[in-house]
Amino acid sequence: MTTARIDARFQSLKREGRAGLVTFVTAGDPDHETCLSLLKGLPGAGADLIELGMPFTDPMADGPAIQASSLRALKAGAGMRRTLELVRGFRAADADTPLVLMGYYNPIYAYGVERFLADANEAGVDGLIVVDLPPEEDAELCLPALAAGVSFVRLATPTTDGKRLPAVLANTSGFVYYVSVAGVTGAGSATDAAIREAVSRLKGATDLPVAVGFGITTPDQAAAVARVADAAVVGSAIVRRVEANLTEEGIAKPGLVGDVLEFVGQLAAAVRAARR
């Protein structure tokens, strides 16, 4: 079962006494080949886990940067079939780094849940983060995913109170993703004290690792999160780095992959040094 990769990675991080870096890129942004090169380079740059965004026309939980990346990817021909091709291409060179698909239910539903889970498992997907499926809809995708050996990672937020938390955690596996700010991706950041308090509360309710994301844009911010959480998640800042390396026509400049990986390296170095 592919879920073993996530567990093994967090166990390895625990042995090393450090937090992990989770990086997000949108599948097919700015084009299929560039995205594949970027994916293949992320582990070497220091990414411990990878979130691969499933392009969608209406990504309502995402801020402008990731919305734009989704539209770029779709314009370049991205879709679920090509997203899974990216996973296969990544797995051909990397059998160890956990890879989680993140996005919305619509593209999965359109593809067909049973077919999607079979193909995702075969491609080497380790988990799913589906932001618009609440616990009340677990029978729709969460439970079938768990039965297929694919982790279902749930989001907890600043508004997830003690009454709601047990439902959020009930069928969660792999890790818990704490959304540190109320709002869309890339919109502001929480205080260190608020993150510390939230992680402590989650740790009291689950044995799963806790990753913190939304609003982490700099190495210093990633380091601050790494001091209290099991992983820091960086998405919008990486996607903006991709966008900064495009021509006016949206074509990747020759140095795109190298520049993005250099930024990921800076984030990784900060995360690794955070607990020293």
N, C-alpha and C positions, 0 to 999 in steps of 0.2 A: 504494500500500500504506500502511495506516495507521501502520505502525511508524515511518515517517519523522517523525512528530510528536515521539516520544520523543527520537530522535537530534537533531532540530533544537533541542529545548528544552535539552538538555545542552550542545550546542555554543554556544547563546546564553549560557548561564550561564558557560561557560568564557571566552567573550569578555568578559563583564562582570566576570570575576575573583571570582566568588562561588559559594557553594553554593546549592542549591535547597531549597525547602520542599515536602515531600510530605505531603498531608493525607489522612486516612482518615475516611470516614463510611459507615455501613451503609445500603444501599439501602432506602428505604421507612421509615426511622426518623425521627421517630415516626409519620409518615404520608407518603403519596406526595407531596402538594403541598408540605408543609413541607420535605421532603427535596429536592425539585426547586428550591425557592427558595434553600435552603442551597447546593446544588451550583452554581447560577448565580452566587451571590455569592462563592464561594471564590477564583476568580482575581483579582477586584478587591480582595480582602482580602490577597492576597499569596501564595496557593498557586501553586506552579510546576507541580506535577503532582498529580493526584487519584487516590486509590485508592477504589474504590467496592466495599464489601463485599457479597457475594452472601449473603443471609440463608439460614441453615441451622439445622436443629433440634439438631445435635450438633457445635458448633464447638470441637473438643477442643484446638486450639492457642491458643484465646483465653481471656483472663481474664474475670472476672465482668462487667465493664462492657460488653465487646463481645458476650458471650453474651446479656446482658439486651437489648441493642439488637437483636440478631437475633430474639429472641422477640417484642419489641415490633413489629418490622417485619412478622413473619409474622402476628401477631394482627391487624395493620391491613390484611392482604391482599397483602403483598409476595410475590413469586415471581420466577422468571427472566423471564417475559414482561414484568412490570412493571419489573423492573430494567433491561431493555433499553429500555423506554419512557422511563425516566429519562435514559438515555444519549442517546436521540434528542432529548429535550427540552433537554438541556444543549447538544448539538451545534447546535441551531437558533440558539443565541445565541453560541456559541464554537467556532470552527473550529481553534483553535490549541493549547489546553491539552491535554496528554496525559492520557488517562483509562485507568486499568488496573482491571480487575475482579479482586478478591481473594477467595479463599475455598476451598471444598472441591469435590472432584470430583463428589460425589453429585448436586447440582442440575444440573450440566452433563450428566452421564450420563443422568439422567432426562429431560432436555430432548432429548437426542440430539446427539452430538458434531458431526456434519456440519451439522445444522440450526443448532445453537448457533453454530458458527464463521461460517456464512453470515450469520446474523442479527446477530451481534456486529460483524462487519465492516461490514455495512450500516448499523448504528446509529452506528458511529464509535468502537468500542472499539479502543484501541491495544495493549493487552497483557493478559496473564493472570498472576496469581500463585496457584497452586494448591498449597496447603501439604501435601496428603497424597498427592501423586504424585511418587515418587522418580525419579531418572534411569533406573532399570531399567524404568520404565513409560513411557518417552518415546513409544513407538509409539501409546499410548492417546490422548494429547491433544497433547503437546508438538510432535511432528513434524507432525501435521496442522495445528496452529495456525501454525507457521512457514511451512508451504506456503500457508496462507491469507493470509499477510501480517500475522499477529498475533504480537507479541513474546511470548515465554515467559520470564518473569522468575523466576530461581531464588533460593532462600534458602540462604545460608551461615550457619553458626552457630559458636559457640565450640568445638564438638566436631567440626567439619569439619576433619579432619587433612589433611596433605599427600598422603596416599594417596587420600583420597576427593575432594579438591578438583577434580582434572581431570574426573571424572565429573559433578560438580555444574555445572561451567562449560561442558561440552561443547556443549550446545545452547541455552545461555542467550543471550538477546538483550535489547536495551533497556538494562537495567542489572542489577547484582547487588544483591540486598537482603541486607544483613548483619544478622542477628538478634543484637543485642549481649548478650543475656542468655539463659541456658538456662532454659527454662520458658515459661509462657504470656504473652500480651500484657498489658502493664500491671503486670508483677510485678517490681518493683525496677529498678535501673539499673546499668550497668557503669561502671567507672572510666574517666576520660579516657585514661589510659595504656593500658588494655586495648583501648579502641576504636582508638586511634592505631596500636597494634601490629597489630591485626587488619586495619585498612584498608590498612596498608602491605603486609601479606602478600598480601592480595587483589590489590592494585595490581601486585604482582610477578608475578601469575599471569594477569591479564587486562587488556585495554585498555578494557573496559567501565567506565562510571561505577559508583561504589559508593555506595549509599544505606544509611544506618544507621537502624534503628528498634528498637522494643520498649523501653520504659522511659523514653522522652523525654516528660516531662510539663510542663516549664517553659520559658519563653523562654531562660533561662540554659543549661539543658541542651541545648536546640536549637542555641544559639550555639556551645557547646563542640564538638558534633558537626560543625557547619558549618565549623569551623576545620581539620578533618582529612579530612572525607568530601566527596563530591560533592553529597550531599543528606541532610537530616535528615527522618525520617519520624515524624509524630505522629498517633497513632490514638486510643488509650484516653482520653487527656486531653480530646480533642475530643468523643468520645462521652459522656464523663462530663459535659461542659458541656451537651450536649443534654439528658441526663437531669435535670440540675439545673434545667432550664427547663420541666419538665413538671408538670402538676397531679397530685394523688394518683390520679386516674383515668387518668393516662398521656397526657393531652391537652396539646398544645403551648401554652404561654403565649404571649401576643402578642409578647413581646420575645425569643423564642428565637433566631430567625435573627440578629438584630442582636447579641445577646450572644455567640453562637458566632463570628460573623465578627469581632467586636472582639478576641476571644482569638486567632484566627488571625492577625489584624493584628499583635498583640504578638509572636507567634512569628516572623512574617515579618520584622518590623523587627529582631529579634535576629539572625536568620540573615543578613540583609543587612549588618548592621554587624560581623559576626564577623571578617571578614578586613581590615577597615579599619585 
